[in-house]
Amino acid sequence: MKDRTKLQKPEFMSDEDFKWLLDATSSLERIRGDAKADVEAYLANPDGRSTGKGPSGLPTLLLTCLGRKSGEKRTVPLVFLQHGEDMVIVGSLAGYDKHPTWYLNVSANPKCWVQLDRRKMAAVARNATEKERKELWPKLNALFPAWGYFQKQTERPFPIVILSPTGPA
């Protein structure tokens, strides 16, 4: 969405929550800064984060991938859906018209690392197939309705990425 001032409050959200959402997603710099602080908070107190017992109330993992340009490790916190052994994440970037950097990085190099609370594992990332997208999207939207809301704000289809564990980190 190019003009975020035109966002309208979704029915499922209170006025207070919508005001917070607008502030928290007001710029990519704000999103990146908050993500960095969230990573530090997760690492300082990881217990329960993967089951939604952290501040957001949503199941959250840490994804570490290699920067496609720098080759350096980059870590981001992401809400996820547990799907059997796999973890499913969404490249929403709050409805902005470009893909999140983490998605570009795992597209360039699918080998990555995941942290669930204190458990660390190696993983491989892949895009969901169309069949998987159709199956997973309703579950993802039920978990975090803001994804559905933000998807309506942009023509960019949100990537749905499946992280499959490959062993310990």
N, C-alpha and C positions, 0 to 999 in steps of 0.2 A: 504494500500500500504506500503510495507516494505521499499522500496527505493524511497524516494521522489525526489531524484536527477534525476529520469527518467521521471518525469512529463513533458508532452509536452503541449505547449500553445494551448488552444482551439481556434477555429476560431472566436468565438464571443467576444474574449477578446483582448484588446490592449496589446502591449508589456509592457507598463507602469503598467497597471492593473494586468497583469500576474506576474510581478516582485513583486508588492505589495502582491498578493495572496500567492506567494511562501514564502515571508517573514512572513506574518501573520499566516501561517499554518506550519511553519518550525518545530515546536515541540509542544507536548501536553502542556508543561509548558507555552509556549508563548500563546497558545489558552486560557488556564485557566486564565493567567494574564490579557489578553485583556478582557475576559468575566467579570472578577471582576471589572475592570475599567469601562466597559460598564454598568454594574449594577449601579455603583455609579453615573455615568453621567445620566442614565435614571431616577434614583430617584431624582436627583438634578433638572432635567428639563424634566418632563414626557410628557408635552403637545405635541401632534402630533405624538408621537413615534408609536402608533398603526396604523397610517395611512401612515407611510413612510415619515413623515416630520422631522425625526431625522437625524443624520449625515450619516447613511448608505443609506438613501433613500428607505429603505425597511420596510414594516410593522413589528414591533417588539413588543413582549410582554415580561413580566417577568414571569417566571415559578418558583414557590417555591414548593419544595417537601421535604419530610423527608428523611434524609440519611438512607439508609437501614442498615448500621452498627452503625452509631453514634446516630441516632434518632434526630439529629439536623436539623433545617431548612436550606436548601441550595437554593440559588436563582441564576438563569441564564437567560441571555437575549437570545431570540430565534426569528428568522424570522418565520412568520406564515401566513397561509392562512385562512381568515374568510370564514366559510362554514355554512351559516345559523347562528344559535346561537353558533355553535361549532367553535373551533379554531383547525387548523391542523398544526402539527409541524413534523419535520423530524430529525431523529437521524443520521446525516451524519458524524459528527466529522471530517469534511474535508477529508473524504475518508480513514481515518486510519482504521486499521483492527479490532478495538474493538469498542463496543458500547459506546456512551457517558455515563458518570456517571448518569446524570439526567434520562436517559432512564432506567438504572438498578434500580434507586430509585423508579420511578413511576411503574415499573413492580412489585417491591416488595410491594409497597403501593400506589395504584392508587389515593388516596385522595391527592389533591394538591390545590394550590392557584395560581391565575392568576391576573396579573395587566396589564390593558390596559390604558395607559396614567395615569390618577389619579383614575380610576375605579378599585376596587379590588373585586374579587369574589372567592368563593370556587368552585372547579371543581373536576371532576373525569376523569382520563386518561384511555384510552383503545387503543389497537392496532386496526388499520383499518382492516376490513375483506379483503379478496382477491378481492371481487367485488369493494369495496371502493378504494382499492389501484389502481386498473385499472382505475377507474374514476378520482381519485385525482392526480395521478402522472403527467399526462400532464399539469394540472393546476399548480402544485407545480413547475415543471421544467420551465414553462413559467414565473412564478413569480421570480424564482431565478435559472437561468441556471447552476450555479456552482454545484447545487445538482446533476444534470444529469452527469456533467463532473466528479465529485468526485465518483459517483456511479460506473462509468466505471473503477475506479482505484482500486477497492477492490472487492473481492468475497462476502463480507458480505452484505446481503440485508439491505438497510437502513430501520429502523423502521419508519412507518408512524403512528403517534399517534394523536388520536382525543381527545381533551379536551372539555368536556361538562360541562357548568356551572351548579352548584347545588344551588346557592344562594349567598348572600353577604358574604364577607370574615369576 
